[in-house]
């Protein structure tokens, strides 16, 4: 029997983010792509201020976005 891998890291927040904010993760990553001149914490602050996102969810999205290069 193959065991399912538990999602770890920032992606573990994605289902909750999609449910709470009503948009797919791709939507948030596209928004972040338009803000590429900002650093990590500035992006987190932007998601919190402009989109009412909680710190943990914003941080997870930014970490995932920046890790993609």
Buried (B, 14 or more C-beta within 10 A) or exposed (E): EEEEEEEEEBBEBBEEBBEEBEEEBEEBBEBBEEBEEEEEEEBBBBBBEEBEBBEEBBBBBBBBBBEEE
